[in-house]
Structure formats: C-alpha cells, structure tokens
C-alpha cells in the first residue's frame, strides 16, 4: 500500500426533498449567490428552479443567474462568469446541474480571486490558493464533481480539454443529492453517466500497486452496484432506489476514498479528453468507446489485475488452465455491458466523423507533456494504436 | 434507501513516517498542545514520543502532557484534563494512542468550553455546541474514533459506560496513521481491535433498510478485508501491508460512509457498554463474546439479511432447499473466526467473574432509557436472554 492523504469535507445531503435545504446551506457561506445552470427547460418546467429560488429567498439571499453551460464546459463562459461575479460582488456559487455545471462553477470560483488568466490553473501554470465557496444541487450522476477536487474545462482556442485534479480547496461545501431529480434524465445521458461512474472506478482499480485489499473491495463494490442498477434505471427511470444507488455510487466513485493507497491509471480519461475537446462527445460515451480497446492493449502488463477484475466484478470463473481467458472474458463482459446500456464501444459508433486521419493529432495533443497515465504510461504511438483498435472495434 | 447526511472533514495522513508531520498539522489549529496518552513504556522506548515532541517543538508549539488513560476511559481523568487545559490555556489536544485516548481527548475538548458537568453530554442532558480542536496519532486500530463523531466514557460513579454519537463537531481535525506503529501491539489487543472493527461494520450491516446495495457492498468489502488480514497480522505482526489494511479498515468501518442510507443495529454495542462499564473488559473482546448469541437470538427477524451475510461475507453457498442453514452457517463462521483470533465467544471465556446473577443488573442499566438498538430493539428480558445464551455458549 502507498502512503496517502485523504481529505473530503463536502457535506452530502442525500434523499427526497433535500433541495429545499439549499437556502440554509448557502447561508452558512455567503449572501449573494450565483445560480449557475444549463438553462434547460427541465429545471423550469419541473418547478425545480422555483423551489431553489424560494429556498434561497426565504433565507434572505440575493440571487443572480448565469445559464448556458454546455457539456464539455467552455472557458469563454467561465470567463464571462468570473467577470459577472466580480462586478456583482457575488460571494457564493451554486451549481445546479451535473458535472459540466459544477466544473464550470469551480473554474469561476478559482478565477475570481486570481489576478491572471484562469486557464493558467488548467495549463499547469498556476496552483489554486484561494477560491470562492461552491455548493451543488446535483441533477446528473456521472462526473462525481459534487465532492471531488477536480474540474475539467475546454478551451475553445485550440479545443484543449484540460483538468485540475486533487485540489482539496475546490471540493464543494455541500452537495444536495435528490435521486428524484434524475427520474427524467434521457436514457443516453443516464447510460453515459453510468459509464462515466464505472470508468472513474476502473481508472483507480487498474493499478500497479499490490496489497490494496480494502480499496480493491471498495472499487469492486461500486462497480457491482452500477452493473446491477444501471440496467434497472434504464428500464424503470422512476425507480427511486436504483436511481439512488447510481447517484451515491457516482460520488463515492470519485470522492477519492476508493483510490486511497493505490496508484491510479487515468490513461483512458486522458485520451477521452482529447477526443471530447475536439469532437464534443458525451464524456461517458467517449470513455466507453475507448476503454475496451485500452484494456486489450494493456492487459498483459499486469494480467493478474485483469483476471481479478473478471473474477470479482464480472463473476467469471477463474480458469486454472488458461488464466488469460478469464482476463479476456472480463474485457468482453465490460464491452457487452457498455453496449447493452446503449453506449458506443467503438469510435465509429461514438461519432461517425471521428476519422483515422485525426488520430495523429489527438495523440500528439494528449502527450504534449510526455507519456500519460500511471498503469502503463502511453506514448503517442500507443495512443494511435489504441485509437486504431477503438476505430471499428 | 433512507435519506442521510454525511460530513467527515477529518484529514487522514496515512503511511510510513507520517507522524513526523504532526507539528505542521497541529500548527494549523493551535499553539499550546496537550499530548494525551496512556503513558505506557512503548511510546517512550520506541522513540515515538521523542519524535512527536521534536516535530511539535520544531514548529514552536508549547507542549503539555496528560497520561494515565485506561481502556474504558474514565470520567475522572477527563475532568482532570478539563481543569488542566483551562488552567494552562491549552488550545489543542493531541491524542496519541487508540480509541480510549481519543475518546478521552474528545471528552476533554467538549468539556473545556462548557460551563456545566461534561457528563451532561453523555447522559443526554446537553448537546455539543463548541469544542477545542483534537488531532490524533493512532497506535491501535479498533475504535475508528480517529475520524468518528463518537466518544465513549465510563463514569466510575455507578460504572456507567455511555457514548455520544454522530456529532460532527467532535470529528478530529486530522488522523495520522502509520501502520508501523502497530507492529508491536500484543496479539490480544490486535485481535480485540480487529473484532471491534468487524463489529462496527456488522452493527451497520444488519439493517432493516432494504435496497442499500452500495453500502451492503462497502460493508462486505471491509469485513472481507478484516477476515483476510487479521489472521495474517496475528501470525506476522510486522507485515506492513496487512497492518495497513486493518488500520484503514478500522477508520472506514466507523467513519459513517458504510452506514449511509441505512438504519443501523447497535444492539450489541449497547449491551457490551454495560458489561464493559462494570467488568472493564477490552471492548472488542466484549463484543465478540456477545455478538454470536445476539445473532442467534435475532436472525429470524430478517433472515434474508443473515443469509446475505453468510453468502457474501463468508462464502457460504446459498441453500435453496433450506436457506436458514446458510444463515446459521454464517453465524457459526463468525464465531469460529472470533475464536480463531483468540477472542472469547462466551461471557465465561471473556471474564470468569461475569456471573448470571448480574445479568438482571446489566440488562436494567442498558434499557434505562427504553429498548435499545434499531435492528430488532431489545428490552430487558431480551437482553437477559441474550446474556444467558452468551453465558456459556
């Protein structure tokens, strides 16, 4: 086991009706609140926005609004937000939405007290020292950003999708999580979110660190929970308990608990970030399209990890004569699971326009700072090879 | 799944050599620090106390010491500590030890800013509003107190062992956890600690709440980790990785994550508290002596939970003809496990002086506030019945 520090002070407020406590939660930290959201019809029609505004007003808070967040949230809106927050002297940012809104909120929050360009944090030129407080009402379980120390932003200038990770200061003050708010999520978003959750655990699970029994088990437990409940919510969108499992799994998958004491992988996320930056695909779908190919490309590197994954997560019987068969069976089962939820498992299925002649560019952008990932660091040629495998499956 | 809130802001600093960061951690919160510990030879001989003092001095902190903590920590020492801390204007309490020292430290910390008798918090007369900050260097993995919102104190006046639970304000600011510091723990304390850890999970696992897949899995993962690694550390006391698994399992077992969204049980802890208060036995051993009998007494109440436990935690094959057999096999395996680690599984084995003529008194004290526990609340007669079953096995 590796040495580690773990610190996650996000207050989780989970369950039915919890969004009505938002005013009281915000009031602990601020007085002028920016409600940052997609601006989609759902939050208005469903009455959610009204309920949130009422709760904030009941506590005497002054409300501002900034909408227009897109999937793969953009730097331009972040900059607009920073300007607006400074002008209005806003002191709290409430993210109402999923990972994109939360990441955009975090980026605004760190940009406000910073004198330079907020992109400096994402390009590795600056470290976060100060931030406005951020709170979350989660409507899309996927990114785990509601209690993570991460934010991923896309810079339209060059279409770079870059992240800051492991920064405790940007963990939200609170995350309000009502599974009922996810009942109306479309199947594609639900499935993409579920695959994103799976991938957050898998990127931690496939590790070069040995002797990490407890976190192996935590990871396996989270994955098995998603494997059981994601098909249920796709068939029964209003199944509260199954939605609740997915929602809580999404947080635990990325709150860093399941990664304590072990080196992670993150190769697939790094590759997907380049694809997502250029082609603007749903993140979970992008990961689903790349991951099985990545697994096939690297599994021999530490085959016992892939056998363990097959046996414990997918209930594949250990093959004493040909253990490798078990490893490959686990990969196949992963692929079938993604596919069964409606996700793409090849780049072609992800987006027809992702052509082989861009693989070179994607790979080059990905390794600008050297080989990426920690399970089996991949260089430019590795990435091209993986993308070729993912091309058509 | 039940609604829940989860908030655990303890900073975990885990691994080799981490005690050397204690000065820097304390300095974030205070300047005059009380080092509260058992005063046993080990901390001096091993050089641990010197290293801790050096780290504190290097940060310019003023050091005070209060030793003499006993297992089942006493109210009298807590009161002495409160007086001392007030006199010396100490502003931080560093617990160096296991659950007893940490619980004693927490009790001192809440007693200092309180005008009345600190026992008020434990007798349910007062709620914690304010507290001095507490930090921990853990030397005995068991109680999980290093990041929990609990403290258990024994009042010598009547030998009442009482707890405060779920109070976020008393969660320590940090917990430094170096598995190497547990290498020299005697086998009995190691095993007792391991059983305490198991019991913290079991008290959450046996729940009346249905549809709690994720926390089922977290609980099962923690238990399986202890079941695998406790025998290893008993045979190889200096096995770093196995010690590390037990140490981290001890925290996660009781940091409340594994109990999110589900009603807990806690019947056995309530019963053990009375036994521990009167007979001063090691807590983990006391729980081991009571738990199998409690399980046999209540398993029919929600038998599917006990079958699940047998199948998933103990790898008992599901018995389609007689499912009850699987449930009973799980209980037997638990008992054999406790016994195999050198723990008592009857009251006789726990302490020969625990005689049947005291069962009435133990039960009466336990239910002074009404039936206890949430899995299958037990009244006075239930407790007497369980104690009789636990009497000789």
Interface residues (C-beta under 8 A of the other chain):
Chain A: X1 X2 X3 X4 X5 X6 X7 X8 X9 X10 X11 X12 X13 X14 X15 X16 X17 X18 X210 X211 X213 X214 X217 X218 X220 X221 X222 X224 X225 X228 X229 X240 X241 X242 X244 X245 X248 X249 X252 X257 X260 X261
Chain B: X1 X2 X3 X4 X5 X6 X7 X8 X9 X10 X11 X12 X13 X14 X15 X16 X17 X18 X210 X211 X213 X214 X217 X218 X220 X221 X222 X224 X225 X228 X229 X240 X241 X242 X244 X245 X248 X249 X252 X257 X260 X261
